[in-house]
Amino acid sequence: MRTTRSVSKSLAESVAPSTKEATRPTKLSPPKTDDGHYITVNGCKWRATDPMVPDKALAEIKHFLAKGRSGARRQNRDDSEKLRLSRKATGLAKLGLGERGKPEWWNDTDEGRKERWENALTQLRGLYSDNNNDPS
């Protein structure tokens, strides 16, 4: 059985920077490019989470992201509505984190960035507020 420490060490080793442009990762986070706009995972660049998102909102959005992803994995083809809602939740969460959408968070105003994650949270809460629409 692997301990959390060994899993964290393995994660850090698996996301070791493959190019000089990536910074050194922490134990639980992949390396970022020098400008901080992207993370590098297995040699691929992905848009990084907006660092301006407050911790409380970040935790809530990540909760919805995990719930949406989990729901999408569990849904089968017979329940296309639940699968659609799970995918919608995942997309909204990624948008709220700044990992999708235009303009990119580093090109947006502070007000625009705040509005983006607040709107995403409002929509995510709405998706999950009605038990009949719970995508998970």
Secondary structure as GFF3:
##gff-version 3
##sequence-region A 1 136
A	DSSP	alpha_helix	4	14	.	.	.	ID=ss1
A	DSSP	beta_strand	38	41	.	.	.	ID=ss2
A	DSSP	beta_strand	44	47	.	.	.	ID=ss3
A	DSSP	alpha_helix	55	74	.	.	.	ID=ss4
A	DSSP	alpha_helix	80	97	.	.	.	ID=ss5
A	DSSP	three_ten_helix	105	107	.	.	.	ID=ss6
A	DSSP	alpha_helix	110	129	.	.	.	ID=ss7
A	DSSP	three_ten_helix	131	133	.	.	.	ID=ss8
###
